[in-house]
Amino acid sequence: MDQVFLVGPHLLEIDRGWENSSGPQVRVALAEDPNQLLNRVGLTNLPFLGAALRDGHLYVAQGKSAEIIWQWSETEGSKPISTNAGVFSLSILDLAQLPALTLAGRTEVSTDEYLWGNWEALWPKRELLVWKPAVSGANYYGMPFPGGIVRPWLVDVTAPLPVVGVGYGFWGSPMPVWFWSNNSGRLVAFDVGDAAAPKFVSDLNLSRTENWNEFSRGFDAEGLVYLSHREYESKTTGTNYYVVTNAVVDTVTNIVTLTNVSQVPHVVTVTNYGTLTNSLTIAILNRLGEAPSPGPSPRAGVLAAGGHHELVLDAE
């Protein structure tokens, strides 16, 4: 048994239904002989969250988280195609005729929040019931854990491709898979003034308020619910600057094409050679029997002359 209440000579035993698919059950047994089962009533097929006893009624909270339906294809991979909303349920059992159990009233509300763990009942007012997660914790697939088990994936075998509804675990996983969460700041309120027609009042999640987390167990007093939480605060007190020098060696090849045209002054020595030929009649040789040749021409400045030449020292 997961939770037990003593009501006069009777014991109310709550079985979460981990080992069967019919859901949680409430059993009635004698306090003096707990092995003697007097009655048994099955609840809705939803995970058990918590129970409370007050004014001759047993209040039972149940619920499941929202599920996302994914579809996988070879071209697009996996993508969400639809979402099944979660549900939070409250059942009220009348204990006036024990060991007989009568369902006095029941209500449920859809939710997009995660539901897990043990939930405690708080009574800020006589007719106002507030449910709150007792402590922070974790859920995992396939094995019992306070507050219910993680629902496995659902496979639609009629679809051309597998269509999978994701709970918290991995479908077919042989080992527990842990999923940590923290919604212990969640408060779900119901008006139970009329046990035959309970009414949903509000659903408040303080975990979404700024940086609030790790809430304590709550208690009620004078129409209010009290609980504590941890809050992280950060403040910038200064800025540190760091100078870092990185030495980087790069190998660079530069190809430069340069043409320089320079005019260099130069001196050229030129030697001119000329040939001068002077023909003069210097001497006349007369031979016997020949006509006489003219005599030599007079030359000024002739120093000496012969039969065949003359030397001129000054042509002027």
C-alpha positions as CSV (number, residue, x, y, z in Angstrom):
1,M,0.0,0.0,0.0
2,D,1.1,3.5,-0.8
3,Q,-1.0,5.6,1.6
4,V,-3.2,4.6,4.6
5,F,-5.8,6.5,6.6
6,L,-7.5,5.4,9.8
7,V,-11.3,6.0,9.9
8,G,-12.8,4.6,13.1
9,P,-12.4,0.8,13.0
10,H,-11.5,0.9,9.3
11,L,-8.3,1.4,7.3
12,L,-8.4,3.2,4.0
13,E,-5.5,1.8,1.8
14,I,-4.6,3.5,-1.4
15,D,-2.8,1.5,-4.1
16,R,-1.3,3.7,-6.8
17,G,-1.7,0.9,-9.4
18,W,1.9,0.7,-10.5
19,E,1.6,-3.1,-11.1
20,N,-1.7,-3.1,-13.0
21,S,-3.2,-1.1,-15.8
22,S,-6.6,-0.5,-14.1
23,G,-5.3,2.5,-12.3
24,P,-5.3,3.5,-8.6
25,Q,-7.6,1.7,-6.1
26,V,-9.0,2.5,-2.6
27,R,-9.4,-0.5,-0.3
28,V,-11.2,-0.8,2.9
29,A,-10.0,-3.2,5.6
30,L,-10.4,-3.7,9.4
31,A,-7.9,-1.9,11.5
32,E,-7.6,-4.9,13.8
33,D,-7.1,-7.3,10.9
34,P,-5.6,-5.4,7.9
35,N,-5.5,-8.6,5.8
36,Q,-9.3,-8.8,5.8
37,L,-10.4,-6.9,2.8
38,L,-13.9,-5.5,3.1
39,N,-14.3,-3.4,0.0
40,R,-12.3,-2.1,-3.0
41,V,-13.1,0.8,-5.4
42,G,-11.2,1.6,-8.6
43,L,-10.5,5.2,-9.5
44,T,-10.0,6.7,-13.0
45,N,-7.0,5.4,-14.9
46,L,-4.8,8.3,-14.2
47,P,-1.5,8.4,-12.2
48,F,-2.1,9.0,-8.5
49,L,-0.8,12.3,-7.1
50,G,-2.1,12.6,-3.5
51,A,-5.0,12.0,-1.1
52,A,-6.4,13.8,1.9
53,L,-9.0,13.0,4.6
54,R,-11.4,15.7,5.9
55,D,-14.9,15.9,7.3
56,G,-15.9,12.3,6.4
57,H,-14.7,12.6,2.8
58,L,-11.6,11.3,1.0
59,Y,-10.1,13.7,-1.6
60,V,-8.0,12.0,-4.2
61,A,-5.9,14.0,-6.8
62,Q,-4.8,12.3,-10.0
63,G,-3.3,13.6,-13.3
64,K,-1.1,13.2,-16.3
65,S,1.1,15.5,-18.2
66,A,0.6,16.7,-21.7
67,E,1.8,14.5,-24.6
68,I,3.3,15.7,-27.8
69,I,2.7,13.5,-30.9
70,W,5.8,13.3,-33.2
71,Q,6.0,12.0,-36.7
72,W,9.1,10.8,-38.5
73,S,9.9,10.7,-42.2
74,E,13.0,10.0,-44.1
75,T,12.9,13.5,-45.8
76,E,11.9,15.7,-42.9
77,G,13.0,13.7,-39.9
78,S,10.9,14.0,-36.7
79,K,8.5,16.8,-36.2
80,P,5.5,17.4,-33.8
81,I,2.1,17.0,-35.5
82,S,-0.3,17.4,-32.5
83,T,-0.5,17.7,-28.7
84,N,-2.7,15.9,-26.2
85,A,-3.4,18.2,-23.3
86,G,-2.7,17.0,-19.8
87,V,-5.4,16.6,-17.1
88,F,-5.7,17.2,-13.4
89,S,-8.5,15.3,-11.7
90,L,-10.1,15.5,-8.3
91,S,-12.4,12.8,-6.9
92,I,-14.3,13.0,-3.6
93,L,-15.4,9.7,-1.9
94,D,-18.1,9.7,0.8
95,L,-17.1,7.7,3.9
96,A,-20.3,7.9,5.8
97,Q,-21.3,4.3,5.1
98,L,-18.0,2.4,5.5
99,P,-17.0,-0.1,4.5
100,A,-19.1,1.1,1.6
101,L,-17.5,3.7,-0.6
102,T,-19.5,6.2,-2.7
103,L,-18.2,8.6,-5.2
104,A,-19.7,11.9,-4.1
105,G,-18.3,14.1,-6.9
106,R,-15.6,14.5,-9.4
107,T,-14.1,17.2,-11.6
108,E,-11.1,17.6,-13.9
109,V,-9.3,20.4,-15.7
110,S,-6.9,20.3,-18.7
111,T,-3.4,21.6,-18.2
112,D,-0.2,22.1,-20.2
113,E,2.0,21.7,-17.0
114,Y,3.9,18.6,-16.0
115,L,2.4,16.5,-13.2
116,W,4.6,14.3,-11.1
117,G,5.6,13.5,-7.5
118,N,3.6,13.4,-4.3
119,W,1.1,16.3,-3.8
120,E,-0.1,17.5,-0.4
121,A,-3.5,19.0,0.4
122,L,-3.7,22.4,2.1
123,W,-6.8,24.0,3.5
124,P,-6.5,27.8,3.7
125,K,-10.3,27.9,4.1
126,R,-12.8,25.2,5.1
127,E,-14.2,24.9,1.6
128,L,-11.0,25.7,-0.3
129,L,-8.7,22.8,-1.1
130,V,-5.3,23.6,-2.6
131,W,-3.0,20.9,-4.0
132,K,0.8,21.5,-4.0
133,P,3.7,19.2,-4.9
134,A,5.2,18.1,-1.6
135,V,8.9,18.2,-2.6
136,S,11.1,18.7,-5.6
137,G,12.2,15.5,-7.3
138,A,12.5,13.5,-10.4
139,N,10.4,11.1,-12.5
140,Y,11.7,8.2,-14.5
141,Y,10.3,5.7,-16.9
142,G,9.3,2.1,-16.2
143,M,9.7,1.8,-12.5
144,P,7.7,3.1,-9.4
145,F,8.4,6.5,-8.2
146,P,6.4,8.7,-5.7
147,G,3.7,10.4,-7.6
148,G,3.3,7.9,-10.4
149,I,5.3,6.6,-13.3
150,V,6.4,8.2,-16.6
151,R,4.1,7.3,-19.4
152,P,5.8,5.5,-22.3
153,W,5.7,6.5,-26.0
154,L,2.6,5.5,-27.9
155,V,2.9,4.0,-31.4
156,D,0.2,4.2,-34.0
157,V,0.7,1.0,-36.0
158,T,-1.9,2.1,-38.6
159,A,0.1,5.0,-39.8
160,P,2.4,4.7,-42.9
161,L,5.3,5.9,-40.7
162,P,5.6,5.5,-37.0
163,V,3.7,8.2,-35.1
164,V,5.0,8.5,-31.5
165,G,3.4,10.3,-28.5
166,V,6.2,11.4,-26.2
167,G,5.7,11.3,-22.4
168,Y,8.8,11.5,-20.4
169,G,10.6,8.3,-21.2
170,F,11.9,6.4,-24.1
171,W,9.7,3.8,-25.7
172,G,11.0,0.3,-25.1
173,S,13.8,1.4,-22.9
174,P,14.8,-1.4,-20.5
175,M,16.5,0.9,-18.0
176,P,15.1,3.8,-16.0
177,V,15.5,7.2,-17.6
178,W,15.7,10.1,-15.1
179,F,14.1,13.4,-15.8
180,W,14.6,16.2,-13.2
181,S,12.0,18.8,-12.9
182,N,11.0,21.4,-10.4
183,N,7.3,22.5,-10.3
184,S,7.0,22.4,-6.5
185,G,5.8,26.0,-6.6
186,R,2.6,24.8,-8.3
187,L,-0.7,25.5,-6.6
188,V,-4.0,24.0,-7.9
189,A,-7.1,25.2,-6.0
190,F,-10.7,23.7,-5.9
191,D,-13.9,24.9,-4.3
192,V,-15.2,21.8,-2.4
193,G,-18.0,23.5,-0.6
194,D,-20.4,21.1,-2.4
195,A,-18.8,17.7,-2.4
196,A,-21.2,16.5,-5.1
197,A,-20.0,19.3,-7.5
198,P,-16.4,20.4,-6.8
199,K,-15.2,23.4,-8.9
200,F,-11.8,24.3,-10.3
201,V,-10.7,27.7,-9.0
202,S,-7.1,28.4,-10.2
203,D,-3.8,26.9,-11.3
204,L,-0.8,29.0,-10.2
205,N,2.8,28.1,-11.0
206,L,5.3,30.2,-8.9
207,S,8.2,28.4,-10.5
208,R,7.7,30.7,-13.5
209,T,8.1,33.8,-11.4
210,E,11.6,35.3,-12.1
211,N,14.2,33.0,-10.6
212,W,12.2,31.3,-7.9
213,N,12.9,27.6,-7.5
214,E,13.3,24.8,-4.9
215,F,10.2,25.5,-3.0
216,S,9.6,24.2,0.5
217,R,6.5,22.3,1.7
218,G,3.6,24.6,2.3
219,F,1.3,25.2,5.2
220,D,-2.0,27.0,5.5
221,A,-3.0,29.6,8.1
222,E,-5.7,32.2,8.3
223,G,-6.9,31.8,4.8
224,L,-3.4,31.9,3.2
225,V,-0.8,29.4,2.0
226,Y,2.7,29.9,3.1
227,L,5.9,28.4,1.5
228,S,9.5,29.4,1.0
229,H,11.7,29.3,-2.0
230,R,15.2,29.8,-3.2
231,E,16.0,32.8,-5.5
232,Y,19.2,33.5,-7.4
233,E,20.3,37.1,-7.7
234,S,23.2,38.5,-9.7
235,K,24.8,41.9,-9.6
236,T,27.6,43.3,-11.7
237,T,30.1,44.9,-9.4
238,G,32.9,45.6,-11.8
239,T,34.5,44.8,-15.1
240,N,37.8,43.2,-15.5
241,Y,39.7,43.8,-18.8
242,Y,42.5,41.4,-19.9
243,V,45.1,42.2,-22.6
244,V,46.3,39.2,-24.4
245,T,49.1,39.2,-27.1
246,N,49.1,36.5,-29.6
247,A,52.2,36.1,-31.7
248,V,51.3,34.9,-35.2
249,V,54.0,34.0,-37.8
250,D,52.9,34.3,-41.4
251,T,55.0,33.3,-44.3
252,V,54.5,35.8,-47.1
253,T,56.0,35.8,-50.6
254,N,56.1,39.1,-52.4
255,I,56.9,39.2,-56.2
256,V,57.8,42.7,-57.4
257,T,58.6,43.5,-61.0
258,L,60.7,46.6,-61.3
259,T,62.3,48.2,-64.5
260,N,64.8,51.0,-64.0
261,V,66.0,53.0,-67.0
262,S,69.0,55.2,-66.2
263,Q,70.9,57.6,-68.6
264,V,74.6,57.6,-67.7
265,P,76.7,60.4,-69.2
266,H,79.7,59.2,-71.2
267,V,82.7,60.8,-73.1
268,V,83.7,59.4,-76.5
269,T,87.0,60.1,-78.0
270,V,87.0,59.9,-81.8
271,T,90.1,59.7,-83.9
272,N,89.8,60.6,-87.5
273,Y,92.3,59.3,-90.0
274,G,92.8,60.8,-93.5
275,T,95.1,60.1,-96.5
276,L,96.6,63.1,-98.4
277,T,98.4,62.5,-101.6
278,N,100.3,65.3,-103.4
279,S,101.6,64.7,-106.8
280,L,104.5,67.0,-107.9
281,T,106.8,67.0,-111.0
282,I,110.2,66.9,-109.4
283,A,112.6,65.9,-112.3
284,I,112.4,65.2,-115.9
285,L,114.4,62.4,-117.2
286,N,115.3,62.9,-120.9
287,R,116.2,59.9,-122.9
288,L,118.0,59.9,-126.2
289,G,115.8,60.0,-129.2
290,E,112.8,61.2,-127.1
291,A,111.2,64.6,-127.0
292,P,112.2,66.6,-124.0
293,S,109.9,66.6,-121.0
294,P,108.9,69.8,-119.3
295,G,111.1,70.8,-116.4
296,P,110.0,70.6,-112.8
297,S,107.6,73.2,-111.5
298,P,109.1,75.7,-109.1
299,R,108.0,75.3,-105.5
300,A,108.5,77.8,-102.9
301,G,110.0,76.5,-99.8
302,V,111.7,73.6,-101.4
303,L,114.7,72.7,-99.3
304,A,116.0,70.0,-101.5
305,A,115.0,68.2,-104.7
306,G,116.2,65.4,-106.7
307,G,115.5,63.7,-109.9
308,H,112.4,62.1,-108.5
309,H,111.4,64.0,-105.3
310,E,111.4,67.3,-103.5
311,L,111.0,68.1,-99.7
312,V,108.8,71.0,-98.8
313,L,109.3,72.4,-95.4
314,D,106.8,75.2,-95.6
315,A,104.0,75.1,-98.1
316,E,103.4,78.8,-97.6
